[in-house]
Amino acid sequence: MKDEFSKMFKAMMDQSQQMAKAFNPALETFSVKGFEALIPTLSKDFMEMAFGRTFNREGLDAKTRLLVTIAALTVLGAQADSQLRLTIRHALQAGATQREIAEVIYQMSLFGGLPAMTRALEIAQGVFTEGGEKE
């Protein structure tokens, strides 16, 4: 079964790369990490639009929404490294503490497993270190 899934996944990736090349040859070498370096954090206005006015229907504040997003991205595992890094940065900007972020990630070990939790904690530690944020 794993072999069948691997073949299907490889075929899907090959097809995606061919489509990207057909649409825009520059996309063939596109790197998510490169995009992340281009936009390390989004503007406060965008954050307010995306997590404030658009999705906030008198339910959750931006900080809580970002913590929930961190939980979901943690469970997704290594396929969401760049998104997790950006979301952690945004959560810190929205007022989340390092401890709150770490606790959310620890909690997700029950759902995503220890490898996913460990990877997310490594990413979080990197964000904490690079930004010099305090707990």
Rosetta blueprint (number, residue, H / E / L):
1 M L
2 K H
3 D H
4 E H
5 F H
6 S H
7 K H
8 M H
9 F H
10 K H
11 A H
12 M H
13 M H
14 D H
15 Q H
16 S H
17 Q H
18 Q H
19 M H
20 A H
21 K H
22 A H
23 F H
24 N L
25 P H
26 A H
27 L H
28 E H
29 T H
30 F L
31 S L
32 V H
33 K H
34 G H
35 F H
36 E H
37 A H
38 L H
39 I L
40 P L
41 T L
42 L L
43 S L
44 K H
45 D H
46 F H
47 M H
48 E H
49 M H
50 A H
51 F H
52 G H
53 R H
54 T H
55 F L
56 N L
57 R L
58 E L
59 G L
60 L L
61 D L
62 A H
63 K H
64 T H
65 R H
66 L H
67 L H
68 V H
69 T H
70 I H
71 A H
72 A H
73 L H
74 T H
75 V H
76 L H
77 G H
78 A H
79 Q H
80 A H
81 D H
82 S H
83 Q H
84 L H
85 R H
86 L H
87 T H
88 I H
89 R H
90 H H
91 A H
92 L H
93 Q H
94 A L
95 G L
96 A L
97 T L
98 Q H
99 R H
100 E H
101 I H
102 A H
103 E H
104 V H
105 I H
106 Y H
107 Q H
108 M L
109 S H
110 L H
111 F H
112 G H
113 G L
114 L H
115 P H
116 A H
117 M H
118 T H
119 R H
120 A H
121 L H
122 E H
123 I H
124 A H
125 Q H
126 G H
127 V H
128 F H
129 T H
130 E H
131 G H
132 G L
133 E L
134 K L
135 E L
